[in-house]
Amino acid sequence: MRNGTASRVGTHALLLLSGVLAVLPFVSIGLISLYPPDQAPTGLALPHTINFGNYARAWNVANFSTLLRSSGIVALVVVPLAGLICILTGYAFGTMRFRCMKPLFVLFLVGLLMPFEATIIPLYYDLRAIGLSNTYPGLILPEAALFVSFGTFWMRAQFLSTSRALVEAARLDGANSWTTLWRILVPGAMPAITTMTVLFFIWSWNEFLLALVLASDPSVQTAPAGLAFFFGEHVTDVPGLAAAAFIVTTPALIVYVLLQRSFIQGVTSGGVKG
Amino acid sequence: MTTTPGRDAPPGEPRRIAYLYLLPGLLLTSLFVLLPLIHTGWLSLFQWDGASVGQWVGLANYEKIFAAARLRELFLHSAVLIVFYSVIPVGLGLFITALMTRRPVRGMTAYRTVLFVPQSVSLVVIAVAWQWMYAPNGIVNAVLGTRRAWLGDFGWALPAIGLIGSWLLTGLCLVLFVAGIQKIDPELYAAARIDGASPVDEFRYVTLPGLRAEISVAVTLTVVAGLRSFDLVYVLTKGGPGTSTSVPGLEIFERAFSRGQVGSASSLAVVLTVLIFAITALIGRLSKEPA
């Protein structure tokens, strides 16, 4: 027999337990990142005095000012670049008819589920051959290219669902295709564009394999790759590592907290790239 | 108007200007996705150390994947990880969803926000957090009353990494399913109850078919995550101890960039990619068939 109240209480208990488990590892290293130097890390014990020295140490040793700057540069170029391209391709696929539309769309879809492993080997050797390894463009362009497949798919769906009458009316009024896109369609597509932007930012910020292979030089290394290197060198310095992990996460976490609705919507409709 | 577009066709006459809009995307995709992909296939037919001139070996690299136990083991480990990354999260997600009330839950937005936090965090950060969870003096050992070095243990390292995947992806599945179940028509449950359906029947005949789209998304995302699984393995175990946690992604990386076996790495990359495409297509097809 289903009892309304019991079932509600049980539901909250289940969700609460799942939620606690979801953040437990982060809470744990969050506590340890604040430990004073004389306290040995154990379980979920609270630090006996709050100490930010681990953050200062990690920041200096792993050179986070450079790492965060590189990650920021890459993300701040990849997001608008890929976003703009996807608005254009999504517009063409979603509102226009032209020869070879199907085969061209399939070409864009290839990257949708393709793992980076599939292209990383020639990318490394070819970019090195033309002098683009360990440069920002050498990381930004491949990253943007793989995001474009999801974005094209995403923006096409958005533009397909917008009113056809709206586009026709704009055209009869003499608006050209460029004006129609930016004046009529883009304002109505802002929620979809926001979701795409948030996904691109978080994917770019967290991208690991590509950054590890194409940007290994400290001058262009991004934060996750830098953290992995720091991890290898200082595996016993748990408080320092915990602090470093929080430094790397913070920008993506801020974006997540501010725009979580968009992010969750994007991921749950199939948008995952990692 | 020369033609009447069908219901699904985009509006407007055929427009050549479309190619102009596609140009930047097509350029980027061709140069950094399609050409490298073809190049990977080409490289897989050679024996090449990355520096000198490569030697054509035909399909020999592929034959080795099927012949060498060392390489087959990679895909065996992937299969184990798929159980942890996909079967457990989808199963557990469905189970928890079934136990929950179907009415909209007060505070669901807050729960959802918390459950989804791991999705926004870099896998390297997740690796750092779990390295500590699994440490001899860490939380897992504290709860179990043991002092095992989980990630350094031949038998436990792979399941330990797998459990990180279960932890990571159960939240994703749960959020998907809870959103999906609220879209199922409550009338269906009322009708089932009138017919004398037990809670188990309800789950089987109403909930499961109603969640088909969400289950399909969840299975695709989680299986692909299990097949890839490079980041966690690279940071936590580098395939060790021994080769007990070696997976295709890591092996590709090591062969291509540190062991000078570029051709063999490329053949592994091709097999991994084909596998991902095939499984995705299969799931897409299965999910369209009526239950």
Interface residues (C-beta under 8 A of the other chain):
Chain A: R2 G4 S7 R8 G10 T11 H12 L14 L15 L16 S18 G19 L21 A22 V23 L24 P25 F26 S28 I29 I32 A40 P41 T42 G43 L44 I85 C86 L88 T89 Y91 A92 F93 G94 T95 M96 R97 F98 R99 M101 L104 L107 F108 V110 G111 L113 M114 P115 E117 A118 T119 I120 I121 P122 L123 Y124 Y125 D126 L141 P142 A144 A145 L146 V148 S149 T152 F159 L160 R164 V167 E168 R171 S177 I202 W205 N206 F208 L209 L212 V213 A223 P224 A225 L227 A228 F231 V235 V238 L241 A242 A244 A245 F246 V248 T249 A252 L253 V255 Y256 V257 Q260 F263 I264 V267 T268 S269 G270 V272 G274
Chain B: P5 A9 P10 P11 G12 E13 P14 R15 R16 I17 A18 Y19 Y21 L22 P24 G25 L26 L28 T29 S30 L31 F32 V33 L34 L35 P36 L37 H39 T40 L43 G50 I96 L99 M100 T101 R103 V105 G107 M108 Y111 R112 T113 V114 L115 F116 V117 P118 Q119 S120 V121 S122 L123 V124 V125 I126 A127 V128 A129 W130 Q131 W132 M133 A135 N137 G138 I139 A142 W167 T170 G171 L172 L174 V175 L176 A179 P199 V217 T220 L221 V224 A225 L227 R228 F230 D231 Y234 V235 P248 G249 I252 F253 A256 F257 V262 A265 S266 A269 V270 L272 T273 I276 F277 T280
